[in-house]
Amino acid sequence: MSYIALYRKWRPLRFEDVVEQKHVVETLKNTIKKDRVAHAYLFCGTRGTGKTTMAKIFSRAINCLNPDNGDPCNVCEICKGILEGTILDVIEIDAASNNSVDNIRDIRDEVVYMPARARFKVYIIDEVHMLSIGAFNALLKTLEEPPSHVVFILATTEPHKLPATILSRCQRFDFRRISLESIVNRLRQISEAADVKSEEEALLLIAKLAEGALRDAISIFDQAIAAGITELSYQNVLDTIGLVTAEFIKETVDAIIEKNIDGVLTGVEKLIAEGKDVSQFAAELTAYFRNLLIVKMAQNPEAVLTVSKDDIAKMKAQSKRLIQEEIIYAIREISAAQAEIKWSTYPRITLEVVLIKLCERCFDIPDEDVISKLNLLEKKISEGVLIDRNSFPAGAQTHDNSDKLKTNTDNISRLSNDNSNQGKDQTKQQIHKNAENISGNEGKTKKTQSVKIQREEGWSRVINEIKSSGRMMVYTAIQATSAIWLNDTVLGIVFENEGRTFNKMVVSKADNLEVIKGAAVKVLGRDLSVKCIDSEEVEKQIFDSSTRATSKGGTSVTPQNGNTHNSRTGHENNGDSLDIVNIAKQMAEQAGIELNIIDE
């Protein structure tokens, strides 16, 4: 006898042999035991989950002469005749090739005749969704009121394509995908029966490739051992299917993260040289980025992913170097390229283009996705991508004067929360102290430091007022903010780095700004408006202003002799009679900064 494929040889003959699908098995067995056989059934689910197998078992069970607890005995003349194909009362029809009105008319004409030997005449129509509209219409009346000796079993992978009139006339059973564990167990059973020693990793890889279809898994296993091997290894499966190793996928992702275009192109060259399937590689790469997204976003990725702890640890390390938008964009781009590769004349070029695009981070995000664009912009700023240091003029430097003037301006502009005389005196003393500490040494360079704005007591009272009003969303969004006076009437809400994007988006809403304004007016006792601003914007404004002041030859104070000298006005004052308010005004004027003096 000719060779029989393993998936046919191992097709279950009894309900108890069916892998999983317990919810279907129990219902059908009870139907047989209680003799409540319906006239039409619909089995739907993905490929390789047991729809046709269940239909065959059910057709024998309802006709079996000696049923065993709802199972067919498979030894009586009816069961044997159906298995051997000698009894013609069970008819299997492929709707993909018999989908015309004439084919259904033939069925309609035949159902009136009694079965020749069995109790029921059973019509198993596979891929029923392929029937034409006319064929469905021709089937309607017969399907609704067939003769008592006829049972229809319809099987399909796409039930949504069936008309509602057909669905309403059937008892529907949805078949679920087979779990990895069940597929591995069945493969292990087949492997032992075939005298093949199989590695656990090899069986798990086959189960993953099957994507819940047991028939696909058995077919891959059959192909892998076709060469007559007695030991099935992980590498055997990779070679059979044309897959690349998991390590190769990880190296490719590392190259993308590191923007190593040479490494990516070298990997593609190796892929082509080894004869691997480009489309399959793209699919595996997409699946790996999907795993990266789960590892990054899920609290317990181990419960979702069927990979080793070492692989999850590696994915966690890689995911930390990417933001969510980058991973999602990679999935979209590679998926689109995979569809193009399938029909492309030059699949290698298509793959190389998308990988280079990912390395260069050429993200094409829709304009309406503002949050994603902001997140990408933040990441680029943190990595220094947007700063071209070569664009600065030769000899351009930041001086000690700039840093100290920046600190001075920060203290002058900071929100005052205490209107008492003591608070005013402290402000004047601070201005005086900062003015004395400004160095005239413009040749000394120093790295620009970030402006750190401390939360003042007055702003804390504003935040508490918002909390007391019950606006908890606004309260949560401004908890980590500070405030400065941008001018006499505008209060700036400064957002720090952590949670900035989301919190700023919440606060920037018009109704929320009104809530904050009302609380600030109530607490500070003055008319004002509020505006959202980032800490980097404050730093840039102050740094630019101080640089302009230095380049224009602004105020220079020499504390060593106690005298101050203005390079523009030529005015010189003795340290003992230093007019603090005038110096502060001069400094602010030369720096181009608006200065709000509370009390002169």
C-alpha positions as CSV (number, residue, x, y, z in Angstrom):
1,M,0.0,0.0,0.0
2,S,1.2,3.5,-0.8
3,Y,2.5,5.8,2.0
4,I,-0.1,7.5,4.1
5,A,0.7,11.0,5.4
6,L,1.0,11.1,9.2
7,Y,-1.8,13.6,9.7
8,R,-4.2,11.1,7.9
9,K,-2.7,8.1,9.7
10,W,-3.2,9.8,13.1
11,R,-6.6,11.2,12.5
12,P,-8.8,10.4,15.6
13,L,-11.4,7.7,15.2
14,R,-13.3,8.3,18.4
15,F,-14.4,11.4,20.3
16,E,-12.0,10.7,23.2
17,D,-9.0,10.8,20.8
18,V,-9.7,14.4,19.7
19,V,-7.2,16.8,21.0
20,E,-8.9,19.4,23.2
21,Q,-12.3,20.8,21.8
22,K,-13.9,19.3,24.9
23,H,-16.8,21.7,24.7
24,V,-17.8,20.3,21.3
25,V,-17.1,16.6,22.2
26,E,-19.3,16.6,25.3
27,T,-22.3,18.3,23.5
28,L,-22.2,15.9,20.5
29,K,-21.8,12.8,22.7
30,N,-24.9,13.8,24.8
31,T,-26.8,14.5,21.6
32,I,-26.2,10.9,20.6
33,K,-26.8,9.3,24.0
34,K,-30.2,11.2,24.4
35,D,-31.1,10.6,20.7
36,R,-31.5,14.4,20.0
37,V,-29.8,14.6,16.7
38,A,-30.5,17.9,14.9
39,H,-30.9,18.3,11.2
40,A,-28.0,20.8,10.6
41,Y,-24.7,21.6,12.3
42,L,-22.1,24.2,11.6
43,F,-18.5,23.5,12.6
44,C,-16.3,26.7,12.3
45,G,-12.7,27.5,13.3
46,T,-9.2,27.9,12.0
47,R,-7.5,25.3,9.9
48,G,-6.3,22.1,11.5
49,T,-8.4,22.2,14.6
50,G,-10.5,19.1,13.9
51,K,-13.7,20.2,12.1
52,T,-13.7,17.6,9.4
53,T,-12.4,14.9,11.8
54,M,-15.3,15.7,14.2
55,A,-17.8,15.5,11.3
56,K,-16.5,12.1,10.3
57,I,-16.7,10.7,13.8
58,F,-20.2,12.2,14.4
59,S,-21.4,10.7,11.1
60,R,-20.3,7.2,12.2
61,A,-21.6,7.7,15.8
62,I,-25.2,8.5,14.8
63,N,-25.2,5.5,12.4
64,C,-23.3,3.0,14.6
65,L,-25.0,-0.2,15.5
66,N,-23.2,-0.5,18.8
67,P,-22.4,3.0,20.1
68,D,-20.1,3.1,23.2
69,N,-21.1,6.0,25.4
70,G,-21.7,8.2,22.4
71,D,-18.6,7.0,20.5
72,P,-18.7,4.9,17.4
73,C,-17.5,1.3,17.9
74,N,-15.6,1.3,14.5
75,V,-16.1,-2.5,14.3
76,C,-19.7,-2.9,13.2
77,E,-20.5,-3.2,9.5
78,I,-21.8,0.3,9.3
79,C,-18.7,1.9,10.9
80,K,-16.4,-0.2,8.8
81,G,-18.3,0.5,5.6
82,I,-18.1,4.3,6.3
83,L,-14.4,4.1,7.1
84,E,-13.7,2.1,3.9
85,G,-16.0,4.2,1.7
86,T,-18.2,1.3,0.7
87,I,-21.4,2.8,2.3
88,L,-22.5,5.8,0.2
89,D,-24.9,7.2,2.8
90,V,-22.2,9.5,4.1
91,I,-21.4,12.0,1.4
92,E,-18.5,14.5,1.6
93,I,-18.6,17.5,-0.7
94,D,-15.9,20.1,-1.3
95,A,-17.8,23.4,-1.7
96,A,-14.7,25.1,-3.1
97,S,-15.0,23.1,-6.3
98,N,-18.7,22.3,-6.1
99,N,-20.1,25.7,-5.5
100,S,-22.7,26.2,-8.2
101,V,-26.5,26.2,-8.1
102,D,-26.5,23.0,-10.1
103,N,-24.5,21.1,-7.4
104,I,-26.9,22.2,-4.7
105,R,-29.9,21.2,-6.8
106,D,-28.4,17.7,-7.1
107,I,-28.3,17.5,-3.3
108,R,-31.9,18.8,-3.1
109,D,-33.1,16.1,-5.5
110,E,-31.2,13.3,-3.7
111,V,-32.3,14.0,-0.1
112,V,-35.8,12.7,-0.7
113,Y,-34.4,9.1,-1.0
114,M,-34.0,7.0,2.1
115,P,-30.4,5.9,3.1
116,A,-29.4,2.6,1.6
117,R,-27.9,0.9,4.7
118,A,-27.4,3.4,7.4
119,R,-29.9,5.1,9.7
120,F,-29.1,8.7,8.5
121,K,-27.9,10.1,5.2
122,V,-25.2,12.6,6.2
123,Y,-24.0,15.4,3.9
124,I,-20.6,16.9,5.0
125,I,-20.1,20.1,3.1
126,D,-16.5,21.4,3.7
127,E,-15.5,25.0,3.1
128,V,-19.2,25.9,2.8
129,H,-18.4,29.6,2.7
130,M,-17.2,29.1,-0.9
131,L,-20.8,28.5,-2.2
132,S,-22.2,31.1,-4.5
133,I,-25.1,33.3,-3.5
134,G,-27.4,31.3,-5.8
135,A,-26.2,28.0,-4.2
136,F,-26.9,29.3,-0.7
137,N,-30.4,30.4,-1.8
138,A,-31.0,26.9,-3.3
139,L,-29.9,25.3,-0.1
140,L,-32.1,27.4,2.3
141,K,-35.4,25.5,2.2
142,T,-33.8,22.1,2.2
143,L,-31.5,23.0,5.1
144,E,-34.4,24.3,7.1
145,E,-36.8,21.4,6.6
146,P,-34.9,18.3,5.4
147,P,-36.4,14.9,5.6
148,S,-36.0,13.2,9.0
149,H,-33.4,10.8,7.7
150,V,-31.0,13.6,6.5
151,V,-28.3,15.4,8.6
152,F,-26.2,18.3,7.2
153,I,-22.8,19.1,8.7
154,L,-21.3,22.3,7.3
155,A,-17.6,23.1,8.0
156,T,-15.9,26.5,7.4
157,T,-12.9,28.6,8.4
158,E,-14.8,31.8,7.7
159,P,-18.3,31.7,9.2
160,H,-18.7,35.5,8.8
161,K,-19.1,34.9,5.0
162,L,-22.2,32.8,5.5
163,P,-25.6,34.5,5.1
164,A,-27.5,35.0,8.3
165,T,-30.3,32.8,6.9
166,I,-27.9,29.9,6.8
167,L,-26.4,30.5,10.2
168,S,-29.9,30.7,11.8
169,R,-30.8,27.2,10.6
170,C,-27.7,25.5,12.1
171,Q,-26.4,24.5,15.5
172,R,-23.1,26.3,15.6
173,F,-19.9,24.9,17.3
174,D,-16.7,27.1,17.4
175,F,-13.4,25.1,17.4
176,R,-10.6,26.7,19.3
177,R,-6.9,26.7,18.4
178,I,-4.9,23.8,19.9
179,S,-2.6,24.9,22.7
180,L,1.2,24.5,22.4
181,E,1.3,21.9,25.2
182,S,-1.3,19.7,23.6
183,I,0.4,19.9,20.2
184,V,3.8,19.0,21.8
185,N,2.2,16.1,23.6
186,R,0.7,14.7,20.4
187,L,4.0,15.2,18.5
188,R,5.8,13.3,21.2
189,Q,3.3,10.5,21.0
190,I,3.8,10.3,17.2
191,S,7.6,10.6,17.5
192,E,7.7,7.6,19.9
193,A,5.5,5.5,17.6
194,A,7.8,6.4,14.7
195,D,10.9,5.5,16.7
196,V,12.3,9.0,16.3
197,K,14.1,10.6,19.3
198,S,13.0,14.3,19.2
199,E,14.5,17.2,21.2
200,E,11.9,19.1,23.3
201,E,13.0,22.4,21.7
202,A,12.4,20.9,18.2
203,L,8.9,19.9,19.1
204,L,8.2,23.2,20.7
205,L,9.4,25.0,17.6
206,I,7.1,23.0,15.4
207,A,4.2,23.7,17.7
208,K,4.8,27.4,17.5
209,L,5.1,27.3,13.7
210,A,1.7,25.5,13.5
211,E,-0.1,28.5,15.2
212,G,-2.7,26.3,16.9
213,A,-3.3,23.9,13.9
214,L,-2.5,20.3,14.9
215,R,-2.6,19.1,11.3
216,D,0.0,21.7,10.3
217,A,2.2,20.6,13.2
218,I,2.0,16.9,12.2
219,S,2.8,17.8,8.5
220,I,5.9,19.8,9.5
221,F,7.0,16.9,11.7
222,D,6.4,14.5,8.8
223,Q,8.5,16.6,6.5
224,A,11.3,17.0,9.1
225,I,11.7,13.2,9.5
226,A,11.3,12.4,5.8
227,A,15.0,12.1,5.3
228,G,15.0,9.0,7.5
229,I,16.6,10.6,10.6
230,T,16.3,8.9,13.9
231,E,17.0,12.0,16.0
232,L,15.1,15.2,15.4
233,S,17.0,18.3,16.5
234,Y,16.1,22.0,16.6
235,Q,18.5,22.6,13.7
236,N,16.8,19.9,11.6
237,V,13.5,21.8,11.9
238,L,15.2,25.1,11.0
239,D,16.8,23.6,7.9
240,T,13.5,21.9,6.9
241,I,11.3,25.0,7.1
242,G,14.0,27.5,6.0
243,L,14.0,29.4,9.2
244,V,16.8,31.4,10.8
245,T,18.0,30.9,14.3
246,A,16.6,32.9,17.2
247,E,20.1,34.2,17.8
248,F,20.2,35.7,14.3
249,I,16.9,37.5,14.9
250,K,18.2,39.0,18.2
251,E,21.4,40.1,16.4
252,T,19.3,41.8,13.7
253,V,17.2,43.6,16.3
254,D,20.4,44.7,18.1
255,A,21.8,46.1,14.9
256,I,18.5,48.1,14.3
257,I,18.7,49.5,17.9
258,E,22.3,50.5,17.4
259,K,21.6,52.0,14.0
260,N,24.3,49.6,12.5
261,I,23.4,49.6,8.9
262,D,26.5,47.6,7.9
263,G,25.5,44.9,10.4
264,V,21.9,44.7,9.0
265,L,23.0,44.5,5.4
266,T,25.6,41.8,6.3
267,G,22.8,39.8,8.0
268,V,20.6,40.0,4.9
269,E,23.6,38.8,2.8
270,K,24.0,35.8,5.1
271,L,20.2,35.2,4.9
272,I,20.3,35.1,1.1
273,A,23.5,33.0,0.9
274,E,22.0,30.3,3.2
275,G,18.9,30.1,1.0
276,K,16.5,31.2,3.7
277,D,13.0,32.5,2.9
278,V,12.9,36.3,3.0
279,S,9.2,36.4,3.6
280,Q,9.4,33.9,6.5
281,F,12.3,36.0,8.0
282,A,10.1,39.1,7.9
283,A,7.3,37.2,9.6
284,E,9.7,36.0,12.4
285,L,11.1,39.6,12.8
286,T,7.6,40.9,13.2
287,A,6.8,38.3,15.8
288,Y,9.9,39.2,17.7
289,F,9.1,42.9,17.8
290,R,5.6,41.9,19.0
291,N,7.3,40.0,21.8
292,L,9.4,43.1,22.6
293,L,6.2,45.2,22.8
294,I,4.6,42.7,25.2
295,V,7.8,42.6,27.4
296,K,7.8,46.4,27.5
297,M,4.1,47.0,28.3
298,A,3.0,43.9,30.2
299,Q,3.6,43.5,34.0
300,N,4.0,39.8,33.7
301,P,5.2,38.9,30.1
302,E,6.1,35.4,31.2
303,A,2.4,34.5,31.4
304,V,1.9,35.6,27.8
305,L,5.1,34.5,26.0
306,T,6.2,31.0,25.6
307,V,9.9,31.6,25.7
308,S,12.7,30.8,28.1
309,K,13.6,33.1,31.0
310,D,17.0,33.9,29.3
311,D,15.1,35.1,26.1
312,I,12.8,37.3,28.2
313,A,15.7,38.8,30.0
314,K,17.4,39.6,26.6
315,M,14.1,41.1,25.3
316,K,13.7,43.3,28.4
317,A,17.2,44.7,27.9
318,Q,16.4,45.4,24.2
319,S,13.0,46.9,25.0
320,K,14.6,49.4,27.4
321,R,16.5,50.9,24.5
322,L,13.4,51.6,22.5
323,I,10.2,53.5,23.2
324,Q,6.7,52.2,22.6
325,E,6.2,54.1,19.4
326,E,9.4,52.8,17.8
327,I,8.4,49.2,18.5
328,I,4.9,49.7,17.1
329,Y,6.3,51.5,14.0
330,A,8.7,48.6,13.4
331,I,5.9,46.1,13.5
332,R,3.8,48.1,11.0
333,E,6.7,48.7,8.6
334,I,7.9,45.1,8.6
335,S,4.3,43.8,8.2
336,A,3.8,46.0,5.2
337,A,7.1,45.0,3.8
338,Q,6.1,41.3,4.3
339,A,3.0,41.8,2.1
340,E,5.1,43.5,-0.5
341,I,7.8,40.9,-0.4
342,K,5.3,38.2,-1.3
343,W,4.7,39.7,-4.8
344,S,8.0,41.6,-5.3
345,T,10.4,40.8,-8.1
346,Y,13.3,41.8,-5.8
347,P,12.3,40.7,-2.3
348,R,15.8,41.3,-1.0
349,I,15.8,44.9,-1.9
350,T,12.4,45.4,-0.2
351,L,13.7,43.8,3.0
352,E,16.9,45.9,2.9
353,V,15.0,49.2,2.4
354,V,12.7,48.6,5.4
355,L,15.6,47.6,7.7
356,I,17.7,50.7,6.7
357,K,14.6,52.8,7.3
358,L,14.3,51.3,10.8
359,C,18.0,51.9,11.5
360,E,17.7,55.5,10.4
361,R,14.5,56.0,12.5
362,C,12.7,57.5,9.5
363,F,9.3,57.4,11.3
364,D,6.3,58.5,9.3
365,I,3.7,59.1,12.0
366,P,0.3,60.6,11.1
367,D,-0.1,64.3,12.2
368,E,-3.0,63.5,14.4
369,D,-0.9,61.1,16.5
370,V,0.5,64.0,18.5
371,I,1.5,62.0,21.6
372,S,3.6,59.6,19.6
373,K,5.4,62.5,17.9
374,L,6.1,64.2,21.3
375,N,7.5,61.0,22.8
376,L,9.8,60.5,19.8
377,L,10.9,64.1,20.1
378,E,11.7,63.7,23.8
379,K,13.8,60.6,23.1
380,K,15.7,62.4,20.3
381,I,16.4,65.3,22.6
382,S,17.6,63.0,25.4
383,E,19.9,61.2,23.0
384,G,21.2,64.5,21.6
385,V,20.0,63.7,18.1
386,L,18.6,67.2,17.5
387,I,21.8,69.0,18.7
388,D,24.3,69.5,15.9
389,R,27.4,70.7,17.8
390,N,29.2,71.4,14.5
391,S,26.7,74.1,13.7
392,F,28.0,76.4,16.5
393,P,30.4,79.2,15.3
394,A,34.1,78.6,15.9
395,G,35.1,80.0,19.3
396,A,31.5,80.2,20.6
397,Q,31.7,79.5,24.4
398,T,29.5,79.5,27.5
399,H,31.0,81.5,30.3
400,D,30.8,81.6,34.0
401,N,29.0,84.9,33.6
402,S,26.2,83.2,31.7
403,D,25.6,80.5,34.3
404,K,25.6,82.9,37.2
405,L,23.4,85.4,35.4
406,K,21.1,82.5,34.6
407,T,20.9,81.6,38.3
408,N,20.4,85.3,39.2
409,T,17.6,85.7,36.7
410,D,15.9,82.5,38.0
411,N,15.8,83.8,41.5
412,I,14.5,87.2,40.4
413,S,11.7,85.7,38.2
414,R,10.7,83.0,40.7
415,L,7.1,83.2,42.1
416,S,7.0,84.9,45.4
417,N,4.5,83.3,47.8
418,D,5.1,85.6,50.8
419,N,4.0,89.2,50.6
420,S,5.4,90.1,54.0
421,N,8.3,92.7,54.4
422,Q,10.6,89.9,55.5
423,G,10.1,88.1,52.2
424,K,10.8,91.3,50.3
425,D,14.0,91.9,52.2
426,Q,15.1,88.3,51.6
427,T,14.5,88.8,47.9
428,K,16.7,92.0,47.8
429,Q,19.4,90.3,49.8
430,Q,19.4,87.4,47.3
431,I,19.7,89.8,44.4
432,H,22.6,91.6,46.1
433,K,24.3,88.3,46.8
434,N,24.0,87.1,43.2
435,A,25.2,90.4,41.8
436,E,28.3,90.2,43.9
437,N,29.0,86.6,42.8
438,I,29.0,87.4,39.1
439,S,32.6,86.9,37.7
440,G,34.0,89.0,35.0
441,N,36.2,86.3,33.6
442,E,34.7,85.7,30.2
443,G,37.4,83.4,29.0
444,K,36.6,80.6,31.3
445,T,34.2,78.0,29.7
446,K,31.6,75.9,31.6
447,K,29.0,73.4,30.6
448,T,25.4,74.7,30.5
449,Q,23.5,73.5,33.6
450,S,19.8,72.9,33.7
451,V,17.6,75.4,35.5
452,K,16.1,73.7,38.5
453,I,12.9,75.5,39.7
454,Q,12.0,74.7,43.2
455,R,8.3,74.6,44.2
456,E,7.5,77.6,46.4
457,E,5.0,77.7,49.3
458,G,2.6,79.9,47.4
459,W,2.3,77.4,44.5
460,S,1.9,74.6,47.0
461,R,-1.1,76.5,48.4
462,V,-2.6,76.8,44.8
463,I,-2.2,73.1,44.3
464,N,-3.9,72.3,47.6
465,E,-6.7,74.7,46.7
466,I,-7.3,72.7,43.5
467,K,-7.3,69.5,45.6
468,S,-9.8,70.9,48.0
469,S,-12.1,71.8,45.0
470,G,-12.3,68.1,44.1
471,R,-10.6,68.4,40.7
472,M,-8.4,65.4,41.2
473,M,-7.4,64.9,37.6
474,V,-6.0,68.4,37.5
475,Y,-4.4,68.0,40.9
476,T,-2.6,64.9,39.9
477,A,-1.3,66.5,36.7
478,I,0.2,69.5,38.4
479,Q,1.6,67.8,41.5
480,A,5.1,67.7,40.2
481,T,5.1,71.2,38.6
482,S,6.6,74.5,39.6
483,A,5.6,78.1,38.8
484,I,7.4,81.3,37.7
485,W,6.2,84.8,36.7
486,L,6.6,85.2,32.9
487,N,5.6,88.8,33.3
488,D,3.4,91.0,35.5
489,T,0.2,89.1,34.8
490,V,1.2,85.7,33.3
491,L,2.0,82.8,35.6
492,G,4.0,80.0,34.0
493,I,3.4,76.4,35.0
494,V,6.7,74.6,34.6
495,F,6.6,70.8,33.7
496,E,9.6,68.7,34.6
497,N,10.7,65.6,32.6
498,E,8.8,62.8,34.4
499,G,5.3,62.4,33.0
500,R,5.6,65.7,31.2
501,T,3.8,64.8,28.0
502,F,0.6,63.4,29.5
503,N,0.4,65.9,32.4
504,K,0.9,68.9,30.1
505,M,-1.8,67.6,27.8
506,V,-4.2,67.4,30.7
507,V,-3.4,70.8,32.1
508,S,-3.5,72.5,28.7
509,K,-7.2,71.9,28.2
510,A,-9.1,75.1,28.4
511,D,-11.4,74.1,31.2
512,N,-8.5,72.8,33.3
513,L,-6.6,76.0,32.8
514,E,-9.6,78.0,34.1
515,V,-9.7,75.8,37.2
516,I,-6.0,76.5,37.9
517,K,-6.4,80.2,37.1
518,G,-9.3,80.5,39.6
519,A,-7.3,78.8,42.3
520,A,-4.2,81.0,41.7
521,V,-6.3,84.2,41.8
522,K,-7.9,83.1,45.0
523,V,-4.7,82.2,46.8
524,L,-2.3,84.9,45.4
525,G,-4.9,87.7,45.6
526,R,-4.2,89.2,42.2
527,D,-5.5,89.1,38.6
528,L,-3.5,86.8,36.4
529,S,-3.5,84.3,33.5
530,V,-1.7,80.9,33.4
531,K,0.4,79.3,30.7
532,C,2.1,75.9,30.4
533,I,5.8,75.8,29.8
534,D,8.5,73.1,29.8
535,S,11.6,73.4,32.1
536,E,13.8,73.2,28.9
537,E,12.0,76.3,27.5
538,V,12.8,78.2,30.7
539,E,16.4,77.1,30.6
540,K,16.8,78.0,26.9
541,Q,15.2,81.4,27.3
542,I,17.5,82.3,30.2
543,F,20.6,80.8,28.6
544,D,19.9,82.7,25.3
545,S,19.3,85.9,27.2
546,S,22.5,85.6,29.3
547,T,24.5,84.9,26.1
548,R,23.1,88.0,24.5
549,A,24.0,90.1,27.5
550,T,27.6,88.8,27.5
551,S,28.1,89.3,23.8
552,K,26.8,92.9,24.0
553,G,29.2,93.8,26.8
554,G,26.8,93.8,29.7
555,T,27.2,94.4,33.4
556,S,30.4,93.3,35.0
557,V,30.8,93.3,38.7
558,T,34.1,93.0,40.5
559,P,33.4,92.0,44.1
560,Q,37.1,92.0,45.1
561,N,37.2,95.8,45.4
562,G,33.6,96.2,46.3
563,N,32.8,98.4,43.3
564,T,30.5,97.8,40.3
565,H,31.0,99.0,36.8
566,N,28.5,99.1,33.9
567,S,30.3,98.8,30.6
568,R,27.6,100.6,28.7
569,T,26.9,103.5,31.0
570,G,30.3,103.8,32.6
571,H,28.6,104.3,36.0
572,E,30.6,103.1,39.0
573,N,29.2,102.6,42.5
574,N,30.9,102.0,45.8
575,G,30.0,98.6,47.4
576,D,28.9,100.2,50.6
577,S,26.2,102.3,48.9
578,L,25.3,99.8,46.2
579,D,21.8,100.5,44.7
580,I,20.5,96.9,44.4
581,V,17.3,97.8,42.6
582,N,19.1,99.8,39.9
583,I,21.7,97.1,39.3
584,A,18.9,94.4,39.1
585,K,17.1,96.6,36.5
586,Q,20.2,97.2,34.5
587,M,21.1,93.5,34.5
588,A,17.5,92.5,33.4
589,E,17.5,95.3,30.7
590,Q,20.8,94.2,29.2
591,A,19.8,90.5,29.3
592,G,16.5,91.4,27.6
593,I,14.4,89.9,30.5
594,E,11.3,91.4,32.0
595,L,11.8,92.0,35.7
596,N,9.0,92.2,38.1
597,I,10.1,94.3,41.2
598,I,7.6,93.8,44.0
599,D,8.8,96.7,46.2
600,E,11.4,99.3,45.3
